[in-house]
């Protein structure tokens, strides 16, 4: 049981580590692409959304990639 718990814990740490790196990048560069209403969002707003972005990073990554693809198609 201990190897399973260790693997689960390691997986969780990796997921959250990747999520934190993604979230910091996303709130600086990507949030306005995914949600145009976030344009001009304050630092406080961006700080508030970091935990949610870190937890939901796979979903937000897909949305960011789709928004980027749509943006390049329009150009």
N, CA, C and O atoms as a GROMACS GRO file, in nm:
protein
  300
    1UNK      N    1   0.081  -0.120   0.000
    1UNK     CA    2   0.000   0.000   0.000
    1UNK      C    3   0.086   0.128   0.000
    1UNK      O    4   0.047   0.229  -0.057
    2UNK      N    5   0.201   0.121   0.063
    2UNK     CA    6   0.287   0.238   0.070
    2UNK      C    7   0.337   0.283  -0.067
    2UNK      O    8   0.336   0.404  -0.093
    3UNK      N    9   0.380   0.195  -0.156
    3UNK     CA   10   0.422   0.242  -0.290
    3UNK      C   11   0.309   0.311  -0.365
    3UNK      O   12   0.332   0.408  -0.438
    4UNK      N   13   0.188   0.262  -0.349
    4UNK     CA   14   0.073   0.325  -0.414
    4UNK      C   15   0.051   0.465  -0.359
    4UNK      O   16   0.030   0.559  -0.435
    5UNK      N   17   0.056   0.480  -0.228
    5UNK     CA   18   0.038   0.611  -0.165
    5UNK      C   19   0.149   0.708  -0.208
    5UNK      O   20   0.123   0.826  -0.232
    6UNK      N   21   0.270   0.656  -0.215
    6UNK     CA   22   0.383   0.740  -0.256
    6UNK      C   23   0.365   0.786  -0.402
    6UNK      O   24   0.389   0.902  -0.435
    7UNK      N   25   0.324   0.694  -0.489
    7UNK     CA   26   0.302   0.728  -0.630
    7UNK      C   27   0.188   0.828  -0.644
    7UNK      O   28   0.196   0.922  -0.723
    8UNK      N   29   0.083   0.809  -0.568
    8UNK     CA   30  -0.030   0.902  -0.572
    8UNK      C   31   0.010   1.041  -0.525
    8UNK      O   32  -0.028   1.141  -0.586
    9UNK      N   33   0.085   1.047  -0.418
    9UNK     CA   34   0.132   1.174  -0.365
    9UNK      C   35   0.227   1.243  -0.464
    9UNK      O   36   0.217   1.364  -0.487
   10UNK      N   37   0.317   1.167  -0.523
   10UNK     CA   38   0.409   1.223  -0.621
   10UNK      C   39   0.332   1.276  -0.742
   10UNK      O   40   0.361   1.384  -0.791
   11UNK      N   41   0.233   1.199  -0.788
   11UNK     CA   42   0.150   1.244  -0.900
   11UNK      C   43   0.077   1.372  -0.869
   11UNK      O   44   0.066   1.460  -0.955
   12UNK      N   45   0.027   1.384  -0.748
   12UNK     CA   46  -0.043   1.506  -0.706
   12UNK      C   47   0.051   1.626  -0.704
   12UNK      O   48   0.015   1.735  -0.749
   13UNK      N   49   0.172   1.605  -0.653
   13UNK     CA   50   0.270   1.714  -0.650
   13UNK      C   51   0.308   1.758  -0.791
   13UNK      O   52   0.322   1.878  -0.818
   14UNK      N   53   0.325   1.663  -0.881
   14UNK     CA   54   0.360   1.696  -1.019
   14UNK      C   55   0.246   1.773  -1.084
   14UNK      O   56   0.269   1.874  -1.150
   15UNK      N   57   0.122   1.724  -1.065
   15UNK     CA   58   0.005   1.791  -1.122
   15UNK      C   59  -0.004   1.935  -1.072
   15UNK      O   60  -0.026   2.027  -1.152
   16UNK      N   61   0.011   1.955  -0.943
   16UNK     CA   62   0.002   2.090  -0.887
   16UNK      C   63   0.121   2.177  -0.927
   16UNK      O   64   0.105   2.298  -0.946
   17UNK      N   65   0.238   2.119  -0.939
   17UNK     CA   66   0.355   2.195  -0.984
   17UNK      C   67   0.338   2.244  -1.127
   17UNK      O   68   0.363   2.361  -1.157
   18UNK      N   69   0.296   2.154  -1.214
   18UNK     CA   70   0.269   2.194  -1.353
   18UNK      C   71   0.157   2.297  -1.355
   18UNK      O   72   0.162   2.395  -1.430
   19UNK      N   73   0.055   2.274  -1.272
   19UNK     CA   74  -0.058   2.367  -1.265
   19UNK      C   75  -0.016   2.506  -1.221
   19UNK      O   76  -0.065   2.605  -1.275
   20UNK      N   77   0.073   2.515  -1.125
   20UNK     CA   78   0.118   2.646  -1.077
   20UNK      C   79   0.197   2.720  -1.184
   20UNK      O   80   0.177   2.840  -1.205
   21UNK      N   81   0.285   2.650  -1.253
   21UNK     CA   82   0.362   2.712  -1.362
   21UNK      C   83   0.265   2.758  -1.471
   21UNK      O   84   0.277   2.869  -1.522
   22UNK      N   85   0.170   2.671  -1.507
   22UNK     CA   86   0.072   2.707  -1.609
   22UNK      C   87  -0.010   2.828  -1.564
   22UNK      O   88  -0.030   2.921  -1.641
   23UNK      N   89  -0.058   2.826  -1.439
   23UNK     CA   90  -0.144   2.933  -1.390
   23UNK      C   91  -0.075   3.068  -1.395
   23UNK      O   92  -0.135   3.167  -1.436
   24UNK      N   93   0.050   3.073  -1.356
   24UNK     CA   94   0.123   3.200  -1.359
   24UNK      C   95   0.138   3.250  -1.502
   24UNK      O   96   0.125   3.370  -1.528
   25UNK      N   97   0.165   3.159  -1.594
   25UNK     CA   98   0.176   3.198  -1.735
   25UNK      C   99   0.039   3.239  -1.789
   25UNK      O  100   0.027   3.338  -1.862
   26UNK      N  101  -0.062   3.163  -1.754
   26UNK     CA  102  -0.196   3.187  -1.805
   26UNK      C  103  -0.252   3.322  -1.760
   26UNK      O  104  -0.309   3.395  -1.840
   27UNK      N  105  -0.236   3.355  -1.633
   27UNK     CA  106  -0.294   3.481  -1.585
   27UNK      C  107  -0.222   3.602  -1.643
   27UNK      O  108  -0.280   3.711  -1.650
   28UNK      N  109  -0.097   3.586  -1.683
   28UNK     CA  110  -0.023   3.697  -1.743
   28UNK      C  111  -0.053   3.708  -1.892
   28UNK      O  112  -0.070   3.819  -1.943
   29UNK      N  113  -0.059   3.595  -1.963
   29UNK     CA  114  -0.066   3.600  -2.109
   29UNK      C  115  -0.194   3.544  -2.169
   29UNK      O  116  -0.235   3.589  -2.277
   30UNK      N  117  -0.260   3.448  -2.104
   30UNK     CA  118  -0.367   3.376  -2.171
   30UNK      C  119  -0.508   3.408  -2.133
   30UNK      O  120  -0.600   3.384  -2.211
   31UNK      N  121  -0.529   3.462  -2.015
   31UNK     CA  122  -0.666   3.481  -1.967
   31UNK      C  123  -0.746   3.575  -2.058
   31UNK      O  124  -0.866   3.556  -2.077
   32UNK      N  125  -0.681   3.673  -2.114
   32UNK     CA  126  -0.751   3.767  -2.201
   32UNK      C  127  -0.790   3.703  -2.334
   32UNK      O  128  -0.887   3.745  -2.398
   33UNK      N  129  -0.714   3.603  -2.377
   33UNK     CA  130  -0.749   3.531  -2.500
   33UNK      C  131  -0.872   3.444  -2.479
   33UNK      O  132  -0.960   3.437  -2.564
   34UNK      N  133  -0.877   3.377  -2.364
   34UNK     CA  134  -0.987   3.286  -2.335
   34UNK      C  135  -1.113   3.364  -2.300
   34UNK      O  136  -1.223   3.326  -2.340
   35UNK      N  137  -1.097   3.472  -2.224
   35UNK     CA  138  -1.212   3.553  -2.182
   35UNK      C  139  -1.181   3.701  -2.206
   35UNK      O  140  -1.113   3.763  -2.125
   36UNK      N  141  -1.231   3.756  -2.316
   36UNK     CA  142  -1.203   3.897  -2.346
   36UNK      C  143  -1.250   3.993  -2.235
   36UNK      O  144  -1.198   4.104  -2.224
   37UNK      N  145  -1.346   3.953  -2.156
   37UNK     CA  146  -1.393   4.039  -2.046
   37UNK      C  147  -1.285   4.057  -1.939
   37UNK      O  148  -1.294   4.149  -1.858
   38UNK      N  149  -1.183   3.973  -1.939
   38UNK     CA  150  -1.075   3.984  -1.841
   38UNK      C  151  -0.973   4.090  -1.883
   38UNK      O  152  -0.879   4.117  -1.808
   39UNK      N  153  -0.990   4.149  -2.000
   39UNK     CA  154  -0.897   4.252  -2.047
   39UNK      C  155  -0.896   4.367  -1.946
   39UNK      O  156  -1.001   4.419  -1.909
   40UNK      N  157  -0.779   4.403  -1.904
   40UNK     CA  158  -0.766   4.512  -1.808
   40UNK      C  159  -0.791   4.469  -1.665
   40UNK      O  160  -0.809   4.553  -1.576
   41UNK      N  161  -0.793   4.337  -1.640
   41UNK     CA  162  -0.813   4.288  -1.504
   41UNK      C  163  -0.700   4.332  -1.413
   41UNK      O  164  -0.584   4.338  -1.454
   42UNK      N  165  -0.734   4.363  -1.291
   42UNK     CA  166  -0.633   4.412  -1.196
   42UNK      C  167  -0.544   4.299  -1.147
   42UNK      O  168  -0.571   4.181  -1.171
   43UNK      N  169  -0.437   4.336  -1.080
   43UNK     CA  170  -0.348   4.236  -1.021
   43UNK      C  171  -0.422   4.154  -0.916
   43UNK      O  172  -0.398   4.034  -0.901
   44UNK      N  173  -0.512   4.217  -0.845
   44UNK     CA  174  -0.591   4.146  -0.744
   44UNK      C  175  -0.678   4.039  -0.807
   44UNK      O  176  -0.687   3.927  -0.756
   45UNK      N  177  -0.742   4.072  -0.918
   45UNK     CA  178  -0.824   3.975  -0.991
   45UNK      C  179  -0.738   3.858  -1.036
   45UNK      O  180  -0.775   3.742  -1.019
   46UNK      N  181  -0.623   3.889  -1.092
   46UNK     CA  182  -0.535   3.784  -1.142
   46UNK      C  183  -0.483   3.696  -1.028
   46UNK      O  184  -0.470   3.575  -1.043
   47UNK      N  185  -0.454   3.756  -0.914
   47UNK     CA  186  -0.409   3.678  -0.798
   47UNK      C  187  -0.520   3.586  -0.748
   47UNK      O  188  -0.495   3.474  -0.704
   48UNK      N  189  -0.644   3.634  -0.755
   48UNK     CA  190  -0.756   3.552  -0.709
   48UNK      C  191  -0.781   3.431  -0.798
   48UNK      O  192  -0.827   3.328  -0.748
   49UNK      N  193  -0.752   3.440  -0.926
   49UNK     CA  194  -0.781   3.328  -1.015
   49UNK      C  195  -0.667   3.227  -1.026
   49UNK      O  196  -0.684   3.121  -1.086
   50UNK      N  197  -0.551   3.258  -0.969
   50UNK     CA  198  -0.437   3.166  -0.978
   50UNK      C  199  -0.469   3.028  -0.920
   50UNK      O  200  -0.441   2.929  -0.988
   51UNK      N  201  -0.525   3.014  -0.800
   51UNK     CA  202  -0.552   2.879  -0.747
   51UNK      C  203  -0.646   2.797  -0.836
   51UNK      O  204  -0.624   2.678  -0.858
   52UNK      N  205  -0.750   2.860  -0.887
   52UNK     CA  206  -0.843   2.790  -0.975
   52UNK      C  207  -0.778   2.750  -1.105
   52UNK      O  208  -0.803   2.641  -1.158
   53UNK      N  209  -0.694   2.837  -1.158
   53UNK     CA  210  -0.622   2.806  -1.282
   53UNK      C  211  -0.524   2.691  -1.260
   53UNK      O  212  -0.507   2.606  -1.348
   54UNK      N  213  -0.461   2.687  -1.144
   54UNK     CA  214  -0.367   2.579  -1.114
   54UNK      C  215  -0.441   2.446  -1.101
   54UNK      O  216  -0.389   2.343  -1.144
   55UNK      N  217  -0.559   2.448  -1.044
   55UNK     CA  218  -0.635   2.324  -1.026
   55UNK      C  219  -0.698   2.277  -1.156
   55UNK      O  220  -0.708   2.156  -1.179
   56UNK      N  221  -0.739   2.369  -1.240
   56UNK     CA  222  -0.811   2.334  -1.363
   56UNK      C  223  -0.725   2.353  -1.488
   56UNK      O  224  -0.779   2.377  -1.596
   57UNK      N  225  -0.595   2.342  -1.474
   57UNK     CA  226  -0.506   2.373  -1.585
   57UNK      C  227  -0.528   2.291  -1.711
   57UNK      O  228  -0.513   2.346  -1.820
   58UNK      N  229  -0.563   2.162  -1.705
   58UNK     CA  230  -0.583   2.092  -1.833
   58UNK      C  231  -0.700   2.150  -1.914
   58UNK      O  232  -0.689   2.166  -2.036
   59UNK      N  233  -0.809   2.182  -1.848
   59UNK     CA  234  -0.925   2.242  -1.915
   59UNK      C  235  -0.889   2.379  -1.973
   59UNK      O  236  -0.923   2.408  -2.088
   60UNK      N  237  -0.822   2.461  -1.896
   60UNK     CA  238  -0.785   2.594  -1.943
   60UNK      C  239  -0.682   2.590  -2.054
   60UNK      O  240  -0.683   2.675  -2.143
   61UNK      N  241  -0.593   2.492  -2.050
   61UNK     CA  242  -0.495   2.477  -2.158
   61UNK      C  243  -0.565   2.448  -2.290
   61UNK      O  244  -0.531   2.507  -2.393
   62UNK      N  245  -0.663   2.359  -2.288
   62UNK     CA  246  -0.739   2.327  -2.409
   62UNK      C  247  -0.811   2.451  -2.460
   62UNK      O  248  -0.810   2.479  -2.580
   63UNK      N  249  -0.874   2.524  -2.370
   63UNK     CA  250  -0.946   2.645  -2.412
   63UNK      C  251  -0.851   2.752  -2.466
   63UNK      O  252  -0.884   2.821  -2.563
   64UNK      N  253  -0.735   2.765  -2.406
   64UNK     CA  254  -0.637   2.862  -2.452
   64UNK      C  255  -0.587   2.824  -2.591
   64UNK      O  256  -0.573   2.911  -2.677
   65UNK      N  257  -0.559   2.696  -2.612
   65UNK     CA  258  -0.513   2.652  -2.744
   65UNK      C  259  -0.620   2.673  -2.850
   65UNK      O  260  -0.589   2.714  -2.962
   66UNK      N  261  -0.745   2.646  -2.817
   66UNK     CA  262  -0.854   2.669  -2.912
   66UNK      C  263  -0.870   2.817  -2.943
   66UNK      O  264  -0.891   2.854  -3.058
   67UNK      N  265  -0.858   2.901  -2.841
   67UNK     CA  266  -0.870   3.046  -2.862
   67UNK      C  267  -0.754   3.097  -2.947
   67UNK      O  268  -0.774   3.185  -3.031
   68UNK      N  269  -0.635   3.044  -2.926
   68UNK     CA  270  -0.520   3.084  -3.005
   68UNK      C  271  -0.537   3.041  -3.149
   68UNK      O  272  -0.503   3.116  -3.241
   69UNK      N  273  -0.589   2.921  -3.170
   69UNK     CA  274  -0.611   2.872  -3.305
   69UNK      C  275  -0.715   2.956  -3.377
   69UNK      O  276  -0.697   2.990  -3.494
   70UNK      N  277  -0.825   2.991  -3.307
   70UNK     CA  278  -0.928   3.078  -3.365
   70UNK      C  279  -0.870   3.214  -3.400
   70UNK      O  280  -0.903   3.271  -3.504
   71UNK      N  281  -0.786   3.266  -3.313
   71UNK     CA  282  -0.725   3.397  -3.337
   71UNK      C  283  -0.634   3.397  -3.457
   71UNK      O  284  -0.631   3.494  -3.533
   72UNK      N  285  -0.560   3.289  -3.477
   72UNK     CA  286  -0.471   3.283  -3.593
   72UNK      C  287  -0.547   3.259  -3.720
   72UNK      O  288  -0.502   3.300  -3.827
   73UNK      N  289  -0.664   3.192  -3.712
   73UNK     CA  290  -0.749   3.173  -3.831
   73UNK      C  291  -0.809   3.305  -3.876
   73UNK      O  292  -0.828   3.327  -3.996
   74UNK      N  293  -0.840   3.393  -3.780
   74UNK     CA  294  -0.903   3.521  -3.812
   74UNK      C  295  -0.803   3.618  -3.872
   74UNK      O  296  -0.841   3.708  -3.947
   75UNK      N  297  -0.676   3.601  -3.841
   75UNK     CA  298  -0.574   3.695  -3.889
   75UNK      C  299  -0.539   3.674  -4.034
   75UNK      O  300  -0.455   3.746  -4.088
   0.00000   0.00000   0.00000
